[in-house]
Amino acid sequence: MWLLVCFCLLVGLLIGFQMPFLIPMVYAKYMSIAVLAALDSVFGGIRGYMEDGFDNVIFISGFVVNTLLAAGLAYLGDRLGVELYLAAVVVFGVRIFQNLGIIRRYLLKKY
C-alpha cells in the first residue's frame, strides 16, 4: 500500500515539475490561500488519522469550507482595497504548524 502511495506521489511530482504552468499575478493571492487550505486539510487529516478520529466527510467539508471562506475574504479585501487575505494566511499558517507539532510529538512518543 505504501509503495503505491510513494510511487503515485513520485509520478505526480515528476509530471508537475515537467509542465510549465504560470499563474497570473492577479490570482497569486488566491492560489496561495488555496495551497495553504490544502496543506491545512492534509495535516489535519493526518493528525485525525493518528488520533483515530479521521472522518472523510469532515475532511472534505473542512477543505471546501475553509477554501471558500479564505477566497471570500481575499475577494472582499480586493474589493475594499485591504489585504484581508493575510488573515487567512496567518490562520492557516498557525494551524499547519500546530498540526505538525502534534504529529511530531505523536511520532516521537510512538517511536
C-alpha positions as CSV (number, residue, x, y, z in Angstrom):
1,M,0.0,0.0,0.0
2,W,2.7,2.5,1.0
3,L,4.7,1.6,-2.1
4,L,1.8,2.5,-4.3
5,V,1.3,5.8,-2.4
6,C,5.0,6.7,-2.8
7,F,5.0,5.7,-6.5
8,C,2.0,7.9,-7.2
9,L,3.5,10.8,-5.3
10,L,6.7,10.5,-7.3
11,V,4.9,10.3,-10.6
12,G,2.8,13.3,-9.7
13,L,5.8,15.3,-8.7
14,L,7.6,14.4,-11.9
15,I,4.6,15.4,-14.0
16,G,4.1,18.6,-12.0
17,F,7.7,19.7,-12.4
18,Q,7.8,19.0,-16.2
19,M,4.7,21.0,-17.0
20,P,5.2,24.7,-17.4
21,F,2.3,26.3,-15.5
22,L,2.4,30.0,-14.8
23,I,-0.1,31.7,-12.6
24,P,-1.0,35.3,-13.4
25,M,-0.2,37.8,-10.7
26,V,-3.9,38.7,-10.3
27,Y,-4.5,35.2,-9.0
28,A,-1.4,34.8,-6.9
29,K,-3.2,35.7,-3.6
30,Y,-6.0,33.2,-4.3
31,M,-3.5,30.5,-5.2
32,S,-1.5,31.0,-2.0
33,I,-4.7,30.7,0.1
34,A,-5.7,27.5,-1.8
35,V,-2.4,25.9,-1.2
36,L,-2.5,26.8,2.5
37,A,-6.0,25.5,2.8
38,A,-5.0,22.2,1.1
39,L,-2.0,21.8,3.4
40,D,-4.1,22.6,6.5
41,S,-6.6,20.0,5.5
42,V,-3.9,17.4,4.7
43,F,-2.1,17.9,8.0
44,G,-5.4,18.0,9.9
45,G,-6.4,14.7,8.2
46,I,-3.0,13.1,9.1
47,R,-3.5,14.3,12.7
48,G,-7.0,12.9,12.8
49,Y,-5.8,9.6,11.4
50,M,-3.1,9.3,14.0
51,E,-5.6,10.1,16.8
52,D,-8.1,7.6,15.4
53,G,-10.6,10.3,14.7
54,F,-10.4,10.7,10.9
55,D,-13.7,11.2,9.2
56,N,-13.8,11.6,5.4
57,V,-16.9,13.9,5.5
58,I,-15.3,16.3,8.0
59,F,-12.0,16.3,5.9
60,I,-13.7,17.1,2.6
61,S,-16.2,19.6,4.1
62,G,-13.4,21.3,6.1
63,F,-11.3,21.7,3.0
64,V,-14.2,23.2,0.9
65,V,-15.5,25.5,3.6
66,N,-12.0,26.8,4.6
67,T,-11.1,27.4,1.0
68,L,-14.3,29.2,0.2
69,L,-14.1,31.3,3.3
70,A,-10.5,32.3,2.7
71,A,-11.2,33.0,-1.0
72,G,-14.2,35.1,0.0
73,L,-12.0,37.1,2.4
74,A,-9.4,37.7,-0.3
75,Y,-12.1,38.8,-2.8
76,L,-13.7,41.1,-0.2
77,G,-10.3,42.5,0.6
78,D,-9.6,43.2,-3.0
79,R,-13.0,45.0,-3.4
80,L,-12.3,47.1,-0.3
81,G,-8.6,47.7,-1.1
82,V,-7.5,46.0,2.1
83,E,-5.2,43.0,2.3
84,L,-7.6,40.7,4.1
85,Y,-6.1,37.5,2.6
86,L,-3.3,37.9,5.1
87,A,-5.7,37.0,7.9
88,A,-6.3,33.6,6.2
89,V,-2.6,33.2,5.6
90,V,-1.8,33.7,9.2
91,V,-4.6,31.5,10.5
92,F,-3.7,28.6,8.1
93,G,0.0,29.0,8.9
94,V,-0.7,28.7,12.6
95,R,-2.9,25.7,12.2
96,I,-0.4,24.0,10.0
97,F,2.4,24.4,12.5
98,Q,0.1,23.3,15.4
99,N,-0.8,20.1,13.5
100,L,2.8,19.5,12.5
101,G,3.8,19.9,16.2
102,I,1.2,17.4,17.3
103,I,2.1,14.9,14.6
104,R,5.8,15.2,15.6
105,R,5.0,14.7,19.2
106,Y,2.9,11.7,18.4
107,L,5.6,10.1,16.2
108,L,8.3,10.8,18.9
109,K,6.2,9.1,21.6
110,K,5.3,6.2,19.3
111,Y,8.9,5.5,18.0
